[in-house]
Amino acid sequence: MLSVPRNMNVFQIPHHQLRTTAKHAAPPPNVLTGFGMLFILQGVGQMVGTLTGQVTLNRPELGVLVADLLTIPTWIIGGILLWRQAIF
């Protein structure tokens, strides 16, 4: 855990301290990558169902689905980078 004295500015913290703190604050990479893959499979399934007419989604749900499909790959990429220990 990173402890900063009250009179110290956040920008004065040594870089190696921030790196080790960020490494311990991140979620486990297998959880991040696993949930990312599961959510992207769910999203693709819903999108295919909508396009084939099997499932009906109203506009707000479709907007959330598109936003999820655009952001979930960053979860997967982030999990892979954490696995490789290339955080920054």
Biopython code that builds the backbone (N, CA, C, O; Angstrom):
import numpy as np
from Bio.PDB.StructureBuilder import StructureBuilder

atoms = [
    (1, "MET", "N", (0.841, -1.178, 0.000)),
    (1, "MET", "CA", (0.000, 0.000, 0.000)),
    (1, "MET", "C", (0.878, 1.229, 0.000)),
    (1, "MET", "O", (1.863, 1.300, 0.735)),
    (2, "LEU", "N", (0.527, 2.181, -0.811)),
    (2, "LEU", "CA", (1.280, 3.422, -0.941)),
    (2, "LEU", "C", (0.754, 4.445, 0.046)),
    (2, "LEU", "O", (-0.423, 4.803, 0.011)),
    (3, "SER", "N", (1.623, 4.915, 0.925)),
    (3, "SER", "CA", (1.211, 5.952, 1.866)),
    (3, "SER", "C", (1.944, 7.243, 1.522)),
    (3, "SER", "O", (3.166, 7.259, 1.373)),
    (4, "VAL", "N", (1.189, 8.305, 1.403)),
    (4, "VAL", "CA", (1.739, 9.606, 1.036)),
    (4, "VAL", "C", (1.592, 10.546, 2.224)),
    (4, "VAL", "O", (0.489, 10.707, 2.748)),
    (5, "PRO", "N", (2.690, 11.173, 2.660)),
    (5, "PRO", "CA", (2.560, 12.154, 3.739)),
    (5, "PRO", "C", (1.649, 13.299, 3.326)),
    (5, "PRO", "O", (1.530, 13.602, 2.139)),
    (6, "ARG", "N", (1.013, 13.928, 4.283)),
    (6, "ARG", "CA", (0.039, 14.980, 3.980)),
    (6, "ARG", "C", (0.666, 16.167, 3.248)),
    (6, "ARG", "O", (0.011, 16.782, 2.407)),
    (7, "ASN", "N", (1.907, 16.493, 3.551)),
    (7, "ASN", "CA", (2.515, 17.655, 2.917)),
    (7, "ASN", "C", (3.193, 17.317, 1.592)),
    (7, "ASN", "O", (3.814, 18.194, 0.990)),
    (8, "MET", "N", (3.094, 16.074, 1.119)),
    (8, "MET", "CA", (3.748, 15.661, -0.121)),
    (8, "MET", "C", (2.765, 15.718, -1.279)),
    (8, "MET", "O", (1.622, 15.280, -1.155)),
    (9, "ASN", "N", (3.206, 16.249, -2.385)),
    (9, "ASN", "CA", (2.407, 16.321, -3.595)),
    (9, "ASN", "C", (2.409, 14.947, -4.269)),
    (9, "ASN", "O", (3.408, 14.229, -4.210)),
    (10, "VAL", "N", (1.312, 14.584, -4.898)),
    (10, "VAL", "CA", (1.220, 13.291, -5.569)),
    (10, "VAL", "C", (2.249, 13.177, -6.686)),
    (10, "VAL", "O", (2.729, 12.078, -6.966)),
    (11, "PHE", "N", (2.594, 14.271, -7.319)),
    (11, "PHE", "CA", (3.549, 14.240, -8.421)),
    (11, "PHE", "C", (4.984, 14.058, -7.946)),
    (11, "PHE", "O", (5.880, 13.891, -8.773)),
    (12, "GLN", "N", (5.226, 14.085, -6.644)),
    (12, "GLN", "CA", (6.556, 13.882, -6.099)),
    (12, "GLN", "C", (6.811, 12.430, -5.710)),
    (12, "GLN", "O", (7.890, 12.114, -5.209)),
    (13, "ILE", "N", (5.857, 11.550, -5.925)),
    (13, "ILE", "CA", (6.014, 10.139, -5.576)),
    (13, "ILE", "C", (6.940, 9.494, -6.599)),
    (13, "ILE", "O", (6.768, 9.703, -7.800)),
    (14, "PRO", "N", (7.920, 8.713, -6.145)),
    (14, "PRO", "CA", (8.828, 8.047, -7.093)),
    (14, "PRO", "C", (8.077, 7.108, -8.024)),
    (14, "PRO", "O", (7.097, 6.473, -7.634)),
    (15, "HIS", "N", (8.554, 7.031, -9.264)),
    (15, "HIS", "CA", (7.897, 6.233, -10.303)),
    (15, "HIS", "C", (7.835, 4.754, -9.916)),
    (15, "HIS", "O", (6.808, 4.115, -10.142)),
    (16, "HIS", "N", (8.892, 4.197, -9.344)),
    (16, "HIS", "CA", (8.887, 2.771, -9.002)),
    (16, "HIS", "C", (7.853, 2.454, -7.923)),
    (16, "HIS", "O", (7.319, 1.345, -7.896)),
    (17, "GLN", "N", (7.563, 3.395, -7.046)),
    (17, "GLN", "CA", (6.516, 3.178, -6.038)),
    (17, "GLN", "C", (5.141, 3.132, -6.689)),
    (17, "GLN", "O", (4.307, 2.307, -6.314)),
    (18, "LEU", "N", (4.897, 3.998, -7.647)),
    (18, "LEU", "CA", (3.605, 3.997, -8.343)),
    (18, "LEU", "C", (3.418, 2.714, -9.129)),
    (18, "LEU", "O", (2.320, 2.159, -9.165)),
    (19, "ARG", "N", (4.481, 2.240, -9.756)),
    (19, "ARG", "CA", (4.400, 1.026, -10.571)),
    (19, "ARG", "C", (4.052, -0.190, -9.705)),
    (19, "ARG", "O", (3.199, -0.990, -10.090)),
    (20, "THR", "N", (4.690, -0.340, -8.554)),
    (20, "THR", "CA", (4.386, -1.486, -7.707)),
    (20, "THR", "C", (2.993, -1.361, -7.098)),
    (20, "THR", "O", (2.313, -2.371, -6.914)),
    (21, "THR", "N", (2.560, -0.158, -6.785)),
    (21, "THR", "CA", (1.214, 0.041, -6.243)),
    (21, "THR", "C", (0.168, -0.275, -7.300)),
    (21, "THR", "O", (-0.833, -0.924, -6.995)),
    (22, "ALA", "N", (0.376, 0.167, -8.534)),
    (22, "ALA", "CA", (-0.576, -0.109, -9.608)),
    (22, "ALA", "C", (-0.643, -1.602, -9.899)),
    (22, "ALA", "O", (-1.709, -2.119, -10.234)),
    (23, "LYS", "N", (0.481, -2.298, -9.777)),
    (23, "LYS", "CA", (0.492, -3.732, -10.045)),
    (23, "LYS", "C", (-0.373, -4.480, -9.029)),
    (23, "LYS", "O", (-1.049, -5.443, -9.391)),
    (24, "HIS", "N", (-0.361, -4.053, -7.765)),
    (24, "HIS", "CA", (-1.148, -4.728, -6.738)),
    (24, "HIS", "C", (-2.605, -4.276, -6.740)),
    (24, "HIS", "O", (-3.456, -4.975, -6.190)),
    (25, "ALA", "N", (-2.918, -3.133, -7.339)),
    (25, "ALA", "CA", (-4.283, -2.622, -7.352)),
    (25, "ALA", "C", (-5.095, -3.175, -8.518)),
    (25, "ALA", "O", (-6.323, -3.090, -8.505)),
    (26, "ALA", "N", (-4.437, -3.736, -9.516)),
    (26, "ALA", "CA", (-5.131, -4.223, -10.705)),
    (26, "ALA", "C", (-5.831, -5.552, -10.403)),
    (26, "ALA", "O", (-5.365, -6.320, -9.562)),
    (27, "PRO", "N", (-6.958, -5.827, -11.093)),
    (27, "PRO", "CA", (-7.622, -7.120, -10.901)),
    (27, "PRO", "C", (-6.761, -8.237, -11.478)),
    (27, "PRO", "O", (-5.899, -7.978, -12.318)),
    (28, "PRO", "N", (-6.980, -9.464, -11.043)),
    (28, "PRO", "CA", (-6.204, -10.579, -11.597)),
    (28, "PRO", "C", (-6.416, -10.678, -13.097)),
    (28, "PRO", "O", (-7.547, -10.550, -13.566)),
    (29, "PRO", "N", (-5.352, -10.904, -13.863)),
    (29, "PRO", "CA", (-5.479, -10.898, -15.327)),
    (29, "PRO", "C", (-6.383, -11.995, -15.858)),
    (29, "PRO", "O", (-7.051, -11.793, -16.872)),
    (30, "ASN", "N", (-6.426, -13.151, -15.207)),
    (30, "ASN", "CA", (-7.290, -14.210, -15.724)),
    (30, "ASN", "C", (-8.761, -13.851, -15.572)),
    (30, "ASN", "O", (-9.575, -14.231, -16.413)),
    (31, "VAL", "N", (-9.117, -13.127, -14.515)),
    (31, "VAL", "CA", (-10.505, -12.695, -14.321)),
    (31, "VAL", "C", (-10.879, -11.661, -15.377)),
    (31, "VAL", "O", (-11.948, -11.739, -15.981)),
    (32, "LEU", "N", (-9.998, -10.700, -15.592)),
    (32, "LEU", "CA", (-10.257, -9.636, -16.562)),
    (32, "LEU", "C", (-10.413, -10.203, -17.973)),
    (32, "LEU", "O", (-11.352, -9.853, -18.686)),
    (33, "THR", "N", (-9.500, -11.068, -18.366)),
    (33, "THR", "CA", (-9.551, -11.662, -19.704)),
    (33, "THR", "C", (-10.736, -12.617, -19.830)),
    (33, "THR", "O", (-11.421, -12.628, -20.852)),
    (34, "GLY", "N", (-10.975, -13.417, -18.794)),
    (34, "GLY", "CA", (-12.081, -14.381, -18.852)),
    (34, "GLY", "C", (-13.441, -13.714, -18.970)),
    (34, "GLY", "O", (-14.254, -14.090, -19.815)),
    (35, "PHE", "N", (-13.689, -12.715, -18.115)),
    (35, "PHE", "CA", (-14.967, -12.006, -18.215)),
    (35, "PHE", "C", (-15.080, -11.256, -19.537)),
    (35, "PHE", "O", (-16.164, -11.182, -20.116)),
    (36, "GLY", "N", (-13.976, -10.704, -20.018)),
    (36, "GLY", "CA", (-14.003, -10.021, -21.309)),
    (36, "GLY", "C", (-14.428, -10.955, -22.430)),
    (36, "GLY", "O", (-15.251, -10.598, -23.273)),
    (37, "MET", "N", (-13.856, -12.160, -22.430)),
    (37, "MET", "CA", (-14.210, -13.129, -23.479)),
    (37, "MET", "C", (-15.657, -13.594, -23.348)),
    (37, "MET", "O", (-16.352, -13.761, -24.349)),
    (38, "LEU", "N", (-16.112, -13.805, -22.104)),
    (38, "LEU", "CA", (-17.505, -14.220, -21.925)),
    (38, "LEU", "C", (-18.482, -13.130, -22.349)),
    (38, "LEU", "O", (-19.482, -13.414, -23.009)),
    (39, "PHE", "N", (-18.200, -11.889, -21.976)),
    (39, "PHE", "CA", (-19.092, -10.791, -22.347)),
    (39, "PHE", "C", (-19.088, -10.539, -23.850)),
    (39, "PHE", "O", (-20.119, -10.189, -24.423)),
    (40, "ILE", "N", (-17.936, -10.715, -24.490)),
    (40, "ILE", "CA", (-17.916, -10.489, -25.939)),
    (40, "ILE", "C", (-18.684, -11.603, -26.660)),
    (40, "ILE", "O", (-19.335, -11.352, -27.674)),
    (41, "LEU", "N", (-18.607, -12.834, -26.137)),
    (41, "LEU", "CA", (-19.411, -13.918, -26.730)),
    (41, "LEU", "C", (-20.903, -13.645, -26.553)),
    (41, "LEU", "O", (-21.692, -13.873, -27.471)),
    (42, "GLN", "N", (-21.283, -13.166, -25.393)),
    (42, "GLN", "CA", (-22.687, -12.828, -25.153)),
    (42, "GLN", "C", (-23.133, -11.701, -26.083)),
    (42, "GLN", "O", (-24.215, -11.770, -26.667)),
    (43, "GLY", "N", (-22.315, -10.679, -26.221)),
    (43, "GLY", "CA", (-22.665, -9.547, -27.077)),
    (43, "GLY", "C", (-22.784, -9.933, -28.540)),
    (43, "GLY", "O", (-23.710, -9.510, -29.231)),
    (44, "VAL", "N", (-21.840, -10.739, -29.007)),
    (44, "VAL", "CA", (-21.899, -11.186, -30.405)),
    (44, "VAL", "C", (-23.136, -12.058, -30.617)),
    (44, "VAL", "O", (-23.804, -11.960, -31.647)),
    (45, "GLY", "N", (-23.435, -12.905, -29.644)),
    (45, "GLY", "CA", (-24.646, -13.728, -29.748)),
    (45, "GLY", "C", (-25.917, -12.898, -29.806)),
    (45, "GLY", "O", (-26.814, -13.189, -30.596)),
    (46, "GLN", "N", (-25.999, -11.877, -28.982)),
    (46, "GLN", "CA", (-27.167, -10.997, -29.007)),
    (46, "GLN", "C", (-27.247, -10.218, -30.324)),
    (46, "GLN", "O", (-28.330, -10.030, -30.879)),
    (47, "MET", "N", (-26.090, -9.771, -30.815)),
    (47, "MET", "CA", (-26.090, -9.019, -32.071)),
    (47, "MET", "C", (-26.515, -9.905, -33.236)),
    (47, "MET", "O", (-27.284, -9.470, -34.093)),
    (48, "VAL", "N", (-26.028, -11.134, -33.278)),
    (48, "VAL", "CA", (-26.423, -12.062, -34.343)),
    (48, "VAL", "C", (-27.913, -12.366, -34.229)),
    (48, "VAL", "O", (-28.617, -12.409, -35.238)),
    (49, "GLY", "N", (-28.395, -12.576, -33.008)),
    (49, "GLY", "CA", (-29.824, -12.826, -32.817)),
    (49, "GLY", "C", (-30.679, -11.659, -33.258)),
    (49, "GLY", "O", (-31.763, -11.850, -33.809)),
    (50, "THR", "N", (-30.196, -10.447, -33.017)),
    (50, "THR", "CA", (-30.942, -9.257, -33.441)),
    (50, "THR", "C", (-30.944, -9.121, -34.960)),
    (50, "THR", "O", (-31.970, -8.806, -35.563)),
    (51, "LEU", "N", (-29.798, -9.359, -35.566)),
    (51, "LEU", "CA", (-29.708, -9.218, -37.030)),
    (51, "LEU", "C", (-30.497, -10.298, -37.769)),
    (51, "LEU", "O", (-30.992, -10.052, -38.869)),
    (52, "THR", "N", (-30.621, -11.482, -37.184)),
    (52, "THR", "CA", (-31.383, -12.544, -37.834)),
    (52, "THR", "C", (-32.875, -12.473, -37.504)),
    (52, "THR", "O", (-33.675, -13.199, -38.094)),
    (53, "GLY", "N", (-33.252, -11.602, -36.563)),
    (53, "GLY", "CA", (-34.663, -11.437, -36.237)),
    (53, "GLY", "C", (-35.156, -12.376, -35.154)),
    (53, "GLY", "O", (-36.351, -12.386, -34.860)),
    (54, "GLN", "N", (-34.280, -13.163, -34.551)),
    (54, "GLN", "CA", (-34.699, -14.091, -33.502)),
    (54, "GLN", "C", (-34.916, -13.375, -32.170)),
    (54, "GLN", "O", (-35.755, -13.790, -31.371)),
    (55, "VAL", "N", (-34.165, -12.305, -31.932)),
    (55, "VAL", "CA", (-34.260, -11.550, -30.685)),
    (55, "VAL", "C", (-34.584, -10.108, -31.037)),
    (55, "VAL", "O", (-34.034, -9.559, -31.991)),
    (56, "THR", "N", (-35.476, -9.494, -30.271)),
    (56, "THR", "CA", (-35.770, -8.082, -30.502)),
    (56, "THR", "C", (-35.191, -7.255, -29.361)),
    (56, "THR", "O", (-35.444, -7.530, -28.188)),
    (57, "LEU", "N", (-34.428, -6.262, -29.712)),
    (57, "LEU", "CA", (-33.856, -5.336, -28.737)),
    (57, "LEU", "C", (-34.353, -3.937, -29.058)),
    (57, "LEU", "O", (-34.377, -3.529, -30.219)),
    (58, "ASN", "N", (-34.749, -3.204, -28.025)),
    (58, "ASN", "CA", (-35.136, -1.820, -28.273)),
    (58, "ASN", "C", (-33.870, -0.970, -28.421)),
    (58, "ASN", "O", (-32.764, -1.455, -28.184)),
    (59, "ARG", "N", (-34.031, 0.270, -28.805)),
    (59, "ARG", "CA", (-32.873, 1.120, -29.119)),
    (59, "ARG", "C", (-31.897, 1.307, -27.960)),
    (59, "ARG", "O", (-30.690, 1.207, -28.182)),
    (60, "PRO", "N", (-32.356, 1.575, -26.732)),
    (60, "PRO", "CA", (-31.371, 1.735, -25.648)),
    (60, "PRO", "C", (-30.537, 0.471, -25.403)),
    (60, "PRO", "O", (-29.332, 0.560, -25.167)),
    (61, "GLU", "N", (-31.172, -0.699, -25.459)),
    (61, "GLU", "CA", (-30.435, -1.946, -25.259)),
    (61, "GLU", "C", (-29.440, -2.175, -26.396)),
    (61, "GLU", "O", (-28.337, -2.673, -26.170)),
    (62, "LEU", "N", (-29.831, -1.812, -27.613)),
    (62, "LEU", "CA", (-28.932, -1.964, -28.747)),
    (62, "LEU", "C", (-27.742, -1.015, -28.625)),
    (62, "LEU", "O", (-26.620, -1.378, -28.976)),
    (63, "GLY", "N", (-27.984, 0.197, -28.128)),
    (63, "GLY", "CA", (-26.892, 1.146, -27.920)),
    (63, "GLY", "C", (-25.899, 0.657, -26.881)),
    (63, "GLY", "O", (-24.689, 0.801, -27.055)),
    (64, "VAL", "N", (-26.410, 0.079, -25.800)),
    (64, "VAL", "CA", (-25.528, -0.475, -24.766)),
    (64, "VAL", "C", (-24.744, -1.658, -25.323)),
    (64, "VAL", "O", (-23.564, -1.827, -25.016)),
    (65, "LEU", "N", (-25.392, -2.463, -26.130)),
    (65, "LEU", "CA", (-24.722, -3.618, -26.733)),
    (65, "LEU", "C", (-23.575, -3.186, -27.638)),
    (65, "LEU", "O", (-22.490, -3.764, -27.589)),
    (66, "VAL", "N", (-23.812, -2.181, -28.456)),
    (66, "VAL", "CA", (-22.758, -1.677, -29.348)),
    (66, "VAL", "C", (-21.614, -1.078, -28.527)),
    (66, "VAL", "O", (-20.446, -1.305, -28.842)),
    (67, "ALA", "N", (-21.933, -0.323, -27.489)),
    (67, "ALA", "CA", (-20.891, 0.259, -26.638)),
    (67, "ALA", "C", (-20.082, -0.841, -25.943)),
    (67, "ALA", "O", (-18.861, -0.735, -25.827)),
    (68, "ASP", "N", (-20.753, -1.882, -25.489)),
    (68, "ASP", "CA", (-20.042, -3.004, -24.869)),
    (68, "ASP", "C", (-19.100, -3.677, -25.858)),
    (68, "ASP", "O", (-17.955, -3.983, -25.526)),
    (69, "LEU", "N", (-19.582, -3.904, -27.062)),
    (69, "LEU", "CA", (-18.741, -4.569, -28.059)),
    (69, "LEU", "C", (-17.534, -3.712, -28.456)),
    (69, "LEU", "O", (-16.518, -4.243, -28.905)),
    (70, "LEU", "N", (-17.641, -2.398, -28.294)),
    (70, "LEU", "CA", (-16.505, -1.530, -28.603)),
    (70, "LEU", "C", (-15.513, -1.433, -27.444)),
    (70, "LEU", "O", (-14.325, -1.209, -27.675)),
    (71, "THR", "N", (-15.976, -1.597, -26.204)),
    (71, "THR", "CA", (-15.084, -1.423, -25.053)),
    (71, "THR", "C", (-14.540, -2.731, -24.476)),
    (71, "THR", "O", (-13.480, -2.723, -23.849)),
    (72, "ILE", "N", (-15.227, -3.836, -24.670)),
    (72, "ILE", "CA", (-14.786, -5.094, -24.083)),
    (72, "ILE", "C", (-13.421, -5.551, -24.610)),
    (72, "ILE", "O", (-12.663, -6.142, -23.841)),
    (73, "PRO", "N", (-13.070, -5.314, -25.865)),
    (73, "PRO", "CA", (-11.710, -5.713, -26.288)),
    (73, "PRO", "C", (-10.601, -5.072, -25.455)),
    (73, "PRO", "O", (-9.519, -5.648, -25.339)),
    (74, "THR", "N", (-10.838, -3.902, -24.876)),
    (74, "THR", "CA", (-9.812, -3.310, -24.016)),
    (74, "THR", "C", (-9.644, -4.125, -22.732)),
    (74, "THR", "O", (-8.546, -4.167, -22.177)),
    (75, "TRP", "N", (-10.702, -4.769, -22.250)),
    (75, "TRP", "CA", (-10.579, -5.667, -21.097)),
    (75, "TRP", "C", (-9.648, -6.821, -21.448)),
    (75, "TRP", "O", (-8.750, -7.169, -20.681)),
    (76, "ILE", "N", (-9.879, -7.405, -22.616)),
    (76, "ILE", "CA", (-9.094, -8.569, -23.021)),
    (76, "ILE", "C", (-7.636, -8.164, -23.237)),
    (76, "ILE", "O", (-6.726, -8.856, -22.781)),
    (77, "ILE", "N", (-7.417, -7.058, -23.922)),
    (77, "ILE", "CA", (-6.045, -6.586, -24.156)),
    (77, "ILE", "C", (-5.375, -6.249, -22.825)),
    (77, "ILE", "O", (-4.209, -6.583, -22.618)),
    (78, "GLY", "N", (-6.103, -5.591, -21.924)),
    (78, "GLY", "CA", (-5.557, -5.260, -20.609)),
    (78, "GLY", "C", (-5.192, -6.504, -19.814)),
    (78, "GLY", "O", (-4.154, -6.537, -19.153)),
    (79, "GLY", "N", (-6.030, -7.517, -19.871)),
    (79, "GLY", "CA", (-5.729, -8.769, -19.172)),
    (79, "GLY", "C", (-4.503, -9.457, -19.732)),
    (79, "GLY", "O", (-3.690, -9.996, -18.982)),
    (80, "ILE", "N", (-4.367, -9.442, -21.052)),
    (80, "ILE", "CA", (-3.181, -10.059, -21.672)),
    (80, "ILE", "C", (-1.923, -9.278, -21.297)),
    (80, "ILE", "O", (-0.888, -9.877, -21.007)),
    (81, "LEU", "N", (-2.004, -7.956, -21.301)),
    (81, "LEU", "CA", (-0.839, -7.149, -20.910)),
    (81, "LEU", "C", (-0.473, -7.377, -19.445)),
    (81, "LEU", "O", (0.708, -7.400, -19.099)),
    (82, "LEU", "N", (-1.472, -7.544, -18.589)),
    (82, "LEU", "CA", (-1.175, -7.840, -17.189)),
    (82, "LEU", "C", (-0.524, -9.211, -17.039)),
    (82, "LEU", "O", (0.362, -9.395, -16.205)),
    (83, "TRP", "N", (-0.964, -10.166, -17.843)),
    (83, "TRP", "CA", (-0.334, -11.476, -17.814)),
    (83, "TRP", "C", (1.134, -11.393, -18.204)),
    (83, "TRP", "O", (1.979, -12.085, -17.638)),
    (84, "ARG", "N", (1.424, -10.546, -19.169)),
    (84, "ARG", "CA", (2.811, -10.372, -19.621)),
    (84, "ARG", "C", (3.595, -9.441, -18.725)),
    (84, "ARG", "O", (4.784, -9.224, -18.958)),
    (85, "GLN", "N", (2.958, -8.879, -17.696)),
    (85, "GLN", "CA", (3.573, -7.938, -16.757)),
    (85, "GLN", "C", (4.024, -6.660, -17.427)),
    (85, "GLN", "O", (4.977, -6.026, -16.974)),
    (86, "ALA", "N", (3.357, -6.272, -18.498)),
    (86, "ALA", "CA", (3.662, -5.031, -19.207)),
    (86, "ALA", "C", (2.558, -4.032, -18.890)),
    (86, "ALA", "O", (1.765, -3.684, -19.765)),
    (87, "ILE", "N", (2.501, -3.570, -17.641)),
    (87, "ILE", "CA", (1.409, -2.713, -17.213)),
    (87, "ILE", "C", (1.486, -1.346, -17.881)),
    (87, "ILE", "O", (0.481, -0.849, -18.389)),
    (88, "PHE", "N", (2.649, -0.744, -17.886)),
    (88, "PHE", "CA", (2.782, 0.607, -18.430)),
    (88, "PHE", "C", (3.516, 0.581, -19.751)),
    (88, "PHE", "O", (3.724, 1.629, -20.362)),
]
sb = StructureBuilder()
sb.init_structure("model")
sb.init_model(0)
sb.init_chain("A")
sb.init_seg("    ")
for serial, (resi, resn, name, xyz) in enumerate(atoms, 1):
    if name == "N":
        sb.init_residue(resn, " ", resi, " ")
    sb.init_atom(name, np.array(xyz, "f"), 0.0, 1.0, " ", f" {name:<3s}", serial, name[0])
structure = sb.get_structure()
